[in-house]
Amino acid sequence: MTPFGLFRKKEKDTAEKKKETAKAKQPTQKTLLDELSGGDRELHEALSRTLLLNPETVVKDGADFYVNKAQEHEEAQNFRNARIAYQVAGEIALHEGKMVQMQKFFKKAAEVDPECPYREVFEYLSKKENAERALALAKEFYTKMRKRTEA
């Protein structure tokens, strides 16, 4: 390597360090979910994976539609698609505030696909005390989101 190559590398390193310090100095903006979850990391993680950002597009079909799809996929041994359909059904139940259905669908989503990357999230939401907190926070989240979009 030539001596000039060494100087260029140092220039790149200092430019990268400047970018990193600039990013560190910028204040991080909290999302609505960050504010509502109040530091509960498990609840935040679960809801960040399951809240519907545009519920009107999915809710119109209803949870039963997705449950039927999930059962069809299960019969066809297509477990990943079955898990996704159960997940969507659980997300709809969460949006509608139906705790028993939400728990049932998320539990089924965790069971049907053993290689699911969100299995822990589904198991977390299957527990009653966690489901109750998630429903309360989701209701508040959807109410505030509606107000923001109407304004």
C-alpha positions in Angstrom: 0.0 0.0 0.0 1.3 3.4 -0.8 1.6 6.2 1.7 -1.2 8.0 -0.1 -3.6 5.1 0.6 -3.0 5.4 4.3 -3.9 9.1 4.3 -7.1 8.4 2.3 -8.1 5.8 4.8 -7.7 8.2 7.7 -9.8 10.8 5.9 -12.6 8.2 5.5 -12.3 7.2 9.2 -12.6 10.8 10.4 -15.6 11.4 8.0 -17.3 8.3 9.4 -16.7 9.4 13.0 -18.1 12.8 12.3 -21.3 11.3 10.9 -21.6 9.0 13.9 -21.3 11.9 16.4 -23.8 13.9 14.4 -26.3 11.1 14.6 -25.6 10.7 18.3 -26.3 14.4 18.9 -29.6 14.4 17.2 -32.5 14.0 19.6 -34.3 10.7 19.0 -38.0 11.2 18.4 -40.4 9.0 20.3 -43.1 7.3 18.5 -46.7 7.1 19.8 -46.0 3.5 20.7 -42.9 4.5 22.6 -44.9 7.0 24.6 -47.7 4.7 25.4 -45.7 1.6 26.4 -43.8 3.7 29.0 -40.6 1.6 28.9 -42.2 -1.8 29.0 -40.0 -3.4 26.4 -41.8 -6.7 26.0 -45.2 -5.0 25.5 -43.6 -2.5 23.1 -42.0 -5.4 21.1 -45.2 -7.4 21.0 -47.3 -4.4 19.9 -44.8 -3.2 17.4 -45.2 -6.6 15.6 -49.0 -6.8 15.9 -50.6 -3.3 15.7 -52.2 -2.5 12.4 -51.0 0.7 10.9 -53.8 0.8 8.3 -56.6 -1.3 9.9 -59.3 -0.4 7.4 -57.6 -2.5 4.7 -57.5 -5.7 6.8 -60.5 -5.4 9.1 -63.0 -5.2 6.3 -62.6 -9.0 5.6 -62.9 -9.9 9.3 -61.1 -12.3 11.5 -63.2 -15.3 10.4 -62.0 -14.9 6.8 -58.4 -15.2 7.9 -59.1 -18.1 10.3 -60.7 -20.0 7.4 -57.7 -19.2 5.2 -55.4 -20.4 8.0 -57.3 -23.7 8.3 -57.1 -24.2 4.5 -53.3 -23.6 4.7 -53.0 -26.0 7.6 -54.8 -28.8 5.7 -52.5 -28.2 2.8 -49.5 -28.5 5.2 -48.5 -24.9 4.4 -47.7 -23.9 8.0 -46.0 -20.6 7.3 -49.0 -19.2 5.5 -51.3 -20.6 8.2 -49.3 -18.8 10.8 -49.5 -15.6 8.9 -53.3 -15.9 8.5 -53.7 -16.6 12.2 -51.5 -13.7 13.0 -53.7 -11.4 10.9 -56.8 -12.8 12.6 -55.2 -12.0 16.0 -54.3 -8.5 14.9 -57.9 -7.9 13.8 -59.1 -9.2 17.2 -56.6 -6.9 18.9 -58.0 -4.0 16.9 -61.6 -4.9 17.7 -60.7 -5.4 21.5 -61.7 -9.0 21.6 -59.4 -10.5 24.1 -60.4 -14.2 24.0 -60.2 -14.4 20.2 -56.9 -12.5 20.2 -55.3 -14.9 22.7 -56.7 -17.9 20.7 -55.4 -16.7 17.3 -52.0 -15.7 18.6 -51.6 -19.0 20.5 -52.6 -20.9 17.3 -50.1 -18.8 15.3 -47.3 -19.8 17.7 -48.2 -23.5 17.6 -48.7 -23.9 13.9 -45.3 -22.7 12.8 -42.5 -23.9 15.1 -39.9 -21.9 13.2 -41.8 -18.6 13.5 -39.5 -15.7 14.2 -42.3 -14.0 16.3 -43.2 -17.0 18.4 -42.2 -15.3 21.7 -44.4 -12.3 20.8 -47.4 -14.6 20.1 -46.8 -16.5 23.3 -46.5 -13.3 25.3 -49.9 -12.1 23.9 -51.5 -15.4 24.7 -51.2 -14.8 28.4 -54.2 -13.1 30.0 -52.4 -10.4 32.0 -50.3 -9.4 29.0 -53.3 -9.5 26.7 -55.2 -7.2 28.9 -52.4 -4.6 29.0 -52.0 -5.0 25.2 -55.7 -4.4 24.6 -55.8 -1.3 26.7 -52.7 0.2 25.1 -53.9 -0.8 21.6 -57.3 0.9 22.2 -55.5 4.1 23.2 -53.1 3.8 20.3 -55.9 3.4 17.7 -57.9 6.3 19.3 -54.9 8.7 19.1 -54.1 7.5 15.6 -57.6 8.2 14.4 -57.4 11.7 16.0 -54.2 12.4 14.2 -55.5 11.3 10.8 -58.7 13.3 11.2 -56.8 16.5 12.2 
